[in-house]
Amino acid sequence: MSDSAQDPVNEHEREPVPEKARLGLKSFVGQFAGEHVAGTELMIGPLFLAAGVSAFDFIAGLVVGNLLAVLSWTFLTAPIATRARLTLYYQLEKICGRHVVTLYNTANGVMFTVLAGAMMTVSATALGVYFKFAMPQLTDTLPTGVGWVLAVLVTGSLFSVVAAYGYRFVSRFANIAAPWLVCMFIAFGVIGLREMGLTRPGDFWHVATTAIWTGGPPQPGQLKFTFWHVMFFAWFCNMAWHVGMADLSIFRFARKSWYGVASAAGMFLGHFMAWIAASVLYAVQLRQDPANTAVLPGPLAYNACGLAGLIAVVAAGWTTANPTLYRAGLAFQSLIPGSSRYRVTLVTGLVATVTAIFPIVTMRLLDFVALWGMILMPMGAVIFMDFWVLPRLGLRSNFAEAAGLHLNWAAGLAWILTVAACSWLVLSGRAQIFFVSLPGWFLTSLLYVVLSRILQTRRSASPLAAP
């Protein structure tokens, strides 16, 4: 008997999700709200303020960018997910062959693991306030002491166990925690605005423009943000999930494709309301002590709501790390199909916990998320073109499976060339990392179609290669 047969739960990793295992809209609303009303929002919100963004650029950029993200989940990811009902990794294996998928899944799993570690870091800052041990500052890269290491180990262990029990357990946990977390972030925002001098709703814009998001110079070492930075970051901070198609693994459980609109619960409660609330809390901190530029979710939440704020930080990090570790476990389990996803996820959680001890990723979270999206985005374009466009051009979808290939070089080369081109633009100073992924998606799409025609034409003598 294989290890996978002994899993406590069956996640249908290498088969379409059967009808009896499909979930209703509520599960996805709770999962998105729980995942994106998160501890990391208390990191990201302050970083916008540190970048010297103005009130208009911040609010307008968030509205447009989050709307584009919801539309991406609804019209790019969910329709393919509910038709194929396969994990991202198994679908890529059919398209690209085992060799390309092994490389991709390794990169994907590593990045999901590191991101989950960042969420453990966030939750550990809550324990730091309560137990009063030294915590990392904005420029720190190494652990700050034994207390910090122990706090990360405790939070990481708890997160890993929940994620290992599968998507249903992850979704159930998120549904329980999400309503309370939303209320806590609203409280953060209201309390913070009162501290900044807001006494009536009509004065919001005046306080926002003169006391919070003033558009002044960024803090040392930070990039100046405009509307376009905010919009593209809000849209693409989850690029690996929607445009990059990672959430095929989540929406394959959805009964209907329009359940993609459930992502609005995460985007507008999390990446709109929560980022604003967290940014306001940071403004309060800077007003109280302009020299205190540390971005630490625990102290920010504690100053606003006391012990309840600390509990909210732990829970928010937990609900975000759970589905992230779940995705990472699927990525690594796909490398060894007979292995136990449950055990692989536990090991992945241990690795994420070790990375969380080092705060460098959390303190550079905006850059890491942008880099992650840029690296993983091209395979989302490959899936989209393979599923919708190739059949209309008389070419075969899932060509690696049909032709018995271990390597679909058309997909692999399109990915590598796109990442190389985007990296060159960033490293040469011709474009900032926040702006290269959108043209990169179109470049991948063009390359994949052209290279697929060359590949399939060359193999046209084989009956399997014929459309």
C-alpha positions as CSV (number, residue, x, y, z in Angstrom):
1,M,0.0,0.0,0.0
2,S,1.4,3.4,-1.0
3,D,1.9,6.2,1.6
4,S,-0.9,8.2,-0.2
5,A,-3.4,5.5,0.5
6,Q,-2.7,5.9,4.2
7,D,-3.4,9.7,4.3
8,P,-6.0,10.7,6.9
9,V,-7.8,12.6,4.1
10,N,-8.2,12.0,0.3
11,E,-7.4,15.2,-1.6
12,H,-7.8,13.7,-5.1
13,E,-4.3,14.9,-6.0
14,R,-4.1,12.9,-9.3
15,E,-7.8,12.7,-10.4
16,P,-10.6,15.1,-11.0
17,V,-12.5,16.1,-7.8
18,P,-15.7,13.9,-7.7
19,E,-19.1,15.6,-7.3
20,K,-19.6,14.3,-3.8
21,A,-16.4,16.2,-2.7
22,R,-17.4,19.6,-4.2
23,L,-18.1,22.6,-1.9
24,G,-20.5,25.4,-1.9
25,L,-19.9,29.2,-2.1
26,K,-19.7,29.6,1.7
27,S,-16.5,27.6,1.9
28,F,-14.7,29.8,-0.5
29,V,-15.9,33.1,1.0
30,G,-14.6,31.9,4.4
31,Q,-11.4,30.7,3.0
32,F,-10.6,33.9,1.1
33,A,-11.6,36.1,4.0
34,G,-9.6,34.0,6.4
35,E,-6.5,33.9,4.1
36,H,-6.5,37.5,3.1
37,V,-7.7,39.2,6.3
38,A,-4.4,38.1,7.7
39,G,-1.4,38.9,9.8
40,T,0.6,39.8,6.8
41,E,-1.8,42.7,6.2
42,L,-0.3,44.3,9.3
43,M,3.0,44.1,7.5
44,I,2.0,45.3,4.1
45,G,-0.2,48.2,5.1
46,P,2.6,50.0,7.0
47,L,5.0,49.4,4.1
48,F,2.8,51.5,1.8
49,L,3.0,54.3,4.3
50,A,6.8,53.9,4.5
51,A,6.9,54.3,0.7
52,G,5.5,57.8,1.0
53,V,2.2,57.1,-0.9
54,S,-0.5,59.8,-1.1
55,A,-4.0,59.3,0.1
56,F,-5.5,59.4,-3.4
57,D,-2.9,57.1,-4.9
58,F,-3.4,54.6,-2.1
59,I,-7.2,54.4,-2.0
60,A,-7.7,54.6,-5.7
61,G,-4.9,52.1,-6.4
62,L,-6.4,49.7,-4.0
63,V,-9.9,49.9,-5.5
64,V,-8.8,49.3,-9.1
65,G,-6.1,46.7,-8.3
66,N,-8.3,44.6,-6.0
67,L,-11.1,44.7,-8.6
68,L,-8.7,43.4,-11.3
69,A,-7.6,40.6,-8.9
70,V,-11.2,39.5,-8.4
71,L,-11.9,39.5,-12.1
72,S,-8.7,37.5,-12.6
73,W,-9.9,34.8,-10.2
74,T,-13.4,34.8,-11.7
75,F,-12.6,34.8,-15.4
76,L,-9.1,33.2,-15.6
77,T,-8.7,30.7,-12.8
78,A,-12.2,29.4,-11.8
79,P,-13.5,28.5,-15.3
80,I,-10.6,26.2,-15.9
81,A,-10.6,24.8,-12.4
82,T,-14.3,23.8,-12.5
83,R,-13.9,22.2,-16.0
84,A,-10.7,20.2,-15.4
85,R,-11.0,19.8,-11.6
86,L,-7.3,19.0,-11.3
87,T,-4.6,20.4,-9.1
88,L,-2.3,23.0,-10.7
89,Y,0.6,20.4,-10.6
90,Y,-1.2,17.5,-12.2
91,Q,-2.6,19.8,-15.0
92,L,0.8,21.1,-15.7
93,E,2.2,17.6,-15.8
94,K,-0.3,16.8,-18.6
95,I,0.7,19.9,-20.5
96,C,4.5,20.2,-19.9
97,G,5.7,16.7,-19.0
98,R,7.3,15.5,-15.9
99,H,10.7,17.3,-16.3
100,V,9.3,20.8,-16.6
101,V,6.8,20.2,-13.8
102,T,9.5,18.9,-11.5
103,L,11.4,22.2,-11.9
104,Y,8.2,24.3,-11.6
105,N,6.8,22.5,-8.6
106,T,10.1,22.8,-6.8
107,A,10.2,26.6,-7.4
108,N,6.5,26.9,-6.5
109,G,6.8,24.8,-3.4
110,V,9.8,26.7,-2.2
111,M,8.1,30.0,-2.6
112,F,4.9,28.9,-0.9
113,T,7.0,27.6,1.9
114,V,8.9,30.8,2.4
115,L,5.7,32.8,2.3
116,A,4.1,30.6,4.9
117,G,7.3,31.2,7.0
118,A,6.7,34.9,6.7
119,M,3.2,34.4,8.1
120,M,4.7,32.5,11.1
121,T,7.0,35.4,11.6
122,V,4.0,37.8,11.8
123,S,2.2,35.6,14.4
124,A,5.4,35.3,16.5
125,T,5.5,39.1,16.9
126,A,2.3,38.8,19.0
127,L,4.1,36.4,21.4
128,G,7.0,38.8,21.5
129,V,4.8,41.5,23.0
130,Y,3.3,39.2,25.6
131,F,6.6,37.5,26.6
132,K,8.7,40.6,26.1
133,F,11.6,39.2,24.1
134,A,13.6,41.1,21.4
135,M,12.0,41.2,18.0
136,P,13.4,42.0,14.5
137,Q,13.4,45.5,13.1
138,L,12.8,46.7,9.6
139,T,16.5,46.2,8.6
140,D,17.1,42.9,10.5
141,T,17.9,39.6,8.7
142,L,19.0,37.3,11.5
143,P,17.0,36.0,14.6
144,T,17.1,38.3,17.6
145,G,17.4,35.7,20.3
146,V,16.2,32.5,21.9
147,G,12.8,33.8,22.7
148,W,12.2,34.7,19.1
149,V,13.3,31.3,17.9
150,L,11.0,29.4,20.4
151,A,8.0,31.6,19.5
152,V,8.4,30.8,15.8
153,L,8.8,27.1,16.5
154,V,5.5,27.0,18.5
155,T,3.5,28.9,15.9
156,G,5.0,27.0,13.0
157,S,4.2,23.6,14.6
158,L,0.5,24.5,15.1
159,F,0.1,25.9,11.6
160,S,1.6,22.8,10.0
161,V,-0.7,20.3,11.7
162,V,-3.8,22.2,10.6
163,A,-2.6,22.5,7.0
164,A,-1.7,18.8,6.9
165,Y,-5.3,17.7,7.4
166,G,-6.4,19.0,4.0
167,Y,-8.5,21.6,2.3
168,R,-11.8,20.8,4.1
169,F,-10.1,21.3,7.5
170,V,-8.3,24.5,6.3
171,S,-11.6,25.9,5.0
172,R,-13.5,25.0,8.2
173,F,-10.8,26.7,10.4
174,A,-10.9,29.8,8.1
175,N,-14.7,30.1,8.3
176,I,-14.6,30.0,12.1
177,A,-11.9,32.7,12.4
178,A,-12.7,35.0,9.5
179,P,-15.8,36.9,10.9
180,W,-14.0,37.8,14.2
181,L,-10.8,38.8,12.3
182,V,-12.8,41.2,10.1
183,C,-14.3,42.8,13.2
184,M,-10.8,43.2,14.7
185,F,-9.4,44.9,11.6
186,I,-12.4,47.3,11.6
187,A,-11.6,48.0,15.2
188,F,-8.0,48.6,14.4
189,G,-9.0,51.1,11.7
190,V,-11.6,53.0,13.8
191,I,-9.3,53.2,16.9
192,G,-6.4,54.3,14.7
193,L,-8.4,57.0,13.0
194,R,-9.6,58.4,16.3
195,E,-5.9,58.5,17.5
196,M,-5.1,60.5,14.3
197,G,-7.7,63.1,15.1
198,L,-10.8,61.9,13.2
199,T,-13.9,63.0,15.1
200,R,-16.6,62.7,12.4
201,P,-16.8,60.7,9.1
202,G,-16.9,63.9,7.1
203,D,-13.3,64.8,8.1
204,F,-11.8,61.5,6.9
205,W,-10.3,62.9,3.7
206,H,-8.8,65.9,5.5
207,V,-7.2,63.6,8.1
208,A,-6.1,61.1,5.5
209,T,-4.3,63.7,3.3
210,T,-2.8,65.8,6.0
211,A,-1.9,63.3,8.8
212,I,-1.7,59.8,7.4
213,W,-1.0,59.3,3.6
214,T,0.6,62.7,3.0
215,G,2.6,61.8,-0.1
216,G,5.9,62.9,1.5
217,P,9.3,61.4,0.9
218,P,9.7,57.6,1.6
219,Q,11.6,56.3,4.5
220,P,15.3,55.5,3.9
221,G,15.8,52.4,1.8
222,Q,12.1,52.4,0.5
223,L,10.9,53.1,-3.0
224,K,8.5,56.0,-3.6
225,F,5.0,54.6,-4.5
226,T,2.5,56.1,-6.9
227,F,-1.0,55.1,-8.0
228,W,0.5,52.6,-10.4
229,H,2.7,50.9,-7.8
230,V,-0.3,50.4,-5.5
231,M,-2.6,49.3,-8.3
232,F,-0.2,46.7,-9.8
233,F,0.8,45.5,-6.3
234,A,-2.9,45.0,-5.3
235,W,-3.6,43.2,-8.5
236,F,-0.4,41.1,-8.7
237,C,0.5,40.4,-5.1
238,N,-1.6,37.2,-5.5
239,M,-0.5,36.8,-9.2
240,A,0.7,33.3,-8.5
241,W,-2.7,32.4,-7.2
242,H,-4.9,33.8,-10.1
243,V,-3.0,34.7,-13.2
244,G,-0.4,32.1,-12.3
245,M,-3.3,29.5,-11.7
246,A,-2.1,28.2,-8.4
247,D,-5.7,28.3,-7.2
248,L,-6.8,25.7,-9.7
249,S,-6.0,23.5,-6.7
250,I,-8.5,25.4,-4.6
251,F,-11.3,26.1,-7.1
252,R,-11.3,22.5,-8.4
253,F,-13.6,21.9,-5.3
254,A,-16.1,24.6,-6.4
255,R,-19.5,23.5,-7.6
256,K,-19.7,26.5,-10.0
257,S,-17.1,28.6,-11.8
258,W,-18.7,31.9,-10.7
259,Y,-17.6,31.1,-7.2
260,G,-14.5,33.0,-8.2
261,V,-16.3,36.1,-7.0
262,A,-15.7,34.8,-3.5
263,S,-12.2,36.2,-3.8
264,A,-13.8,39.7,-3.3
265,A,-14.2,38.7,0.4
266,G,-10.4,38.5,0.6
267,M,-9.6,41.5,-1.7
268,F,-11.9,44.1,-0.2
269,L,-12.0,42.9,3.4
270,G,-8.3,42.1,3.4
271,H,-6.4,43.9,0.7
272,F,-8.5,47.0,1.0
273,M,-10.0,47.4,4.5
274,A,-7.2,45.6,6.4
275,W,-4.3,47.4,4.5
276,I,-5.9,50.7,5.2
277,A,-6.4,49.8,8.9
278,A,-2.8,48.6,9.3
279,S,-1.5,51.7,7.6
280,V,-3.4,53.9,10.0
281,L,-2.0,52.0,13.0
282,Y,1.5,52.6,11.6
283,A,0.7,56.3,11.3
284,V,-0.3,56.3,14.9
285,Q,3.0,54.7,15.9
286,L,5.0,57.3,13.9
287,R,3.0,60.1,15.4
288,Q,3.8,58.9,18.9
289,D,7.5,58.3,18.2
290,P,8.8,59.4,14.7
291,A,12.0,57.4,15.4
292,N,10.1,54.1,15.8
293,T,9.9,52.9,12.2
294,A,9.8,49.2,13.1
295,V,7.0,47.3,11.2
296,L,5.9,44.7,13.8
297,P,2.3,43.5,13.7
298,G,2.2,42.4,17.3
299,P,3.0,45.8,18.8
300,L,0.8,47.6,16.3
301,A,-2.2,45.4,17.2
302,Y,-1.5,45.5,20.9
303,N,-1.3,49.3,21.0
304,A,-4.8,49.4,19.5
305,C,-6.7,46.6,21.1
306,G,-4.5,45.1,23.8
307,L,-4.6,41.3,24.4
308,A,-7.4,40.9,21.8
309,G,-5.2,42.5,19.2
310,L,-2.4,40.0,20.0
311,I,-4.8,37.1,19.6
312,A,-6.0,38.5,16.3
313,V,-2.4,38.6,15.0
314,V,-1.8,35.0,15.9
315,A,-5.2,33.9,14.3
316,A,-4.7,36.0,11.2
317,G,-1.3,34.6,10.6
318,W,-2.7,31.1,11.2
319,T,-5.6,31.4,8.7
320,T,-3.2,32.6,6.0
321,A,-0.4,30.1,6.6
322,N,-2.8,27.2,6.5
323,P,-3.8,27.3,2.8
324,T,-0.3,28.4,1.8
325,L,1.2,25.4,3.5
326,Y,-1.5,23.2,1.9
327,R,-0.5,24.5,-1.5
328,A,3.2,23.9,-0.8
329,G,2.5,20.4,0.4
330,L,0.6,19.7,-2.9
331,A,3.6,21.0,-4.9
332,F,6.1,18.8,-3.1
333,Q,3.9,15.8,-3.0
334,S,3.4,16.0,-6.8
335,L,7.2,15.4,-7.2
336,I,6.7,12.0,-5.6
337,P,3.2,10.9,-6.5
338,G,3.1,7.9,-4.3
339,S,4.1,9.8,-1.2
340,S,1.7,10.9,1.6
341,R,0.5,14.5,1.1
342,Y,-0.2,14.6,4.9
343,R,3.4,13.8,5.8
344,V,4.9,16.0,3.0
345,T,2.9,18.9,4.3
346,L,4.2,18.4,7.9
347,V,7.8,18.3,6.6
348,T,7.1,21.4,4.5
349,G,5.7,23.1,7.6
350,L,8.9,22.3,9.5
351,V,11.0,23.9,6.7
352,A,8.8,27.0,6.7
353,T,9.2,27.3,10.4
354,V,13.0,27.3,10.0
355,T,12.8,30.0,7.4
356,A,10.5,32.0,9.6
357,I,13.2,32.3,12.2
358,F,15.1,34.6,9.8
359,P,13.0,37.8,9.3
360,I,14.6,39.0,6.0
361,V,11.6,37.9,3.8
362,T,9.0,39.4,6.1
363,M,10.8,42.8,6.2
364,R,11.1,42.8,2.4
365,L,7.7,41.3,1.7
366,L,6.6,43.7,-1.1
367,D,9.6,42.8,-3.1
368,F,9.4,39.1,-2.4
369,V,5.8,38.9,-3.5
370,A,6.5,40.8,-6.7
371,L,9.4,38.5,-7.5
372,W,7.4,35.4,-6.7
373,G,4.6,36.5,-9.1
374,M,7.1,37.2,-11.9
375,I,8.7,33.8,-11.6
376,L,5.5,31.7,-11.5
377,M,3.2,33.8,-13.7
378,P,4.4,32.3,-17.1
379,M,3.0,28.9,-16.3
380,G,-0.4,30.4,-15.8
381,A,-0.2,31.8,-19.3
382,V,0.8,28.4,-20.6
383,I,-2.2,26.8,-18.9
384,F,-4.6,29.5,-20.2
385,M,-3.4,29.2,-23.8
386,D,-3.3,25.4,-23.7
387,F,-6.8,25.1,-22.4
388,W,-8.6,27.8,-24.5
389,V,-6.5,28.8,-27.4
390,L,-4.5,25.8,-28.8
391,P,-7.6,23.7,-29.7
392,R,-9.0,26.7,-31.6
393,L,-5.8,26.8,-33.6
394,G,-5.9,23.1,-34.5
395,L,-3.3,22.2,-31.9
396,R,-3.6,19.6,-29.2
397,S,-4.0,20.5,-25.5
398,N,-2.2,18.4,-22.9
399,F,0.4,17.5,-25.5
400,A,2.9,16.0,-23.2
401,E,0.3,13.4,-22.0
402,A,-1.0,12.8,-25.5
403,A,2.4,12.3,-27.0
404,G,4.0,10.5,-24.1
405,L,6.6,13.3,-23.6
406,H,8.6,13.8,-20.4
407,L,9.5,17.3,-21.7
408,N,7.4,19.7,-23.6
409,W,10.2,22.1,-24.5
410,A,7.7,24.6,-25.9
411,A,6.3,25.3,-22.4
412,G,9.6,25.1,-20.7
413,L,11.3,27.5,-23.1
414,A,8.4,30.0,-23.0
415,W,8.7,30.0,-19.2
416,I,12.5,30.4,-19.1
417,L,12.7,33.1,-21.8
418,T,9.9,35.2,-20.1
419,V,11.6,35.0,-16.7
420,A,14.9,35.9,-18.3
421,A,13.4,38.9,-20.2
422,C,11.6,40.2,-17.1
423,S,14.7,39.8,-15.0
424,W,16.8,41.7,-17.5
425,L,14.4,44.6,-17.5
426,V,14.5,44.8,-13.7
427,L,18.2,44.3,-13.3
428,S,19.1,46.7,-16.0
429,G,17.0,49.4,-14.4
430,R,14.6,49.7,-17.4
431,A,11.6,48.7,-15.3
432,Q,10.7,48.2,-11.7
433,I,9.7,44.7,-10.7
434,F,6.1,45.7,-10.0
435,F,5.5,46.5,-13.7
436,V,7.1,43.6,-15.7
437,S,4.7,40.7,-15.0
438,L,1.8,42.0,-17.2
439,P,3.8,42.3,-20.4
440,G,5.5,39.1,-19.3
441,W,2.1,37.3,-19.4
442,F,1.5,38.3,-23.1
443,L,5.1,37.4,-24.0
444,T,4.7,33.9,-22.6
445,S,1.4,33.4,-24.4
446,L,2.9,34.4,-27.7
447,L,6.0,32.3,-27.2
448,Y,4.0,29.2,-26.1
449,V,1.6,29.3,-29.1
450,V,4.4,29.8,-31.6
451,L,6.7,27.1,-30.0
452,S,3.8,24.7,-29.7
453,R,3.0,24.9,-33.4
454,I,6.7,24.2,-34.2
455,L,6.8,21.3,-31.8
456,Q,3.5,19.7,-32.8
457,T,4.2,20.2,-36.5
458,R,7.5,18.4,-36.2
459,R,5.7,15.4,-34.5
460,S,2.8,15.5,-37.0
461,A,3.8,12.0,-38.3
462,S,2.7,10.5,-35.0
463,P,-1.0,9.7,-34.8
464,L,-1.1,11.0,-31.2
465,A,0.2,14.4,-32.3
466,A,-2.7,15.0,-34.7
467,P,-5.3,17.4,-33.4
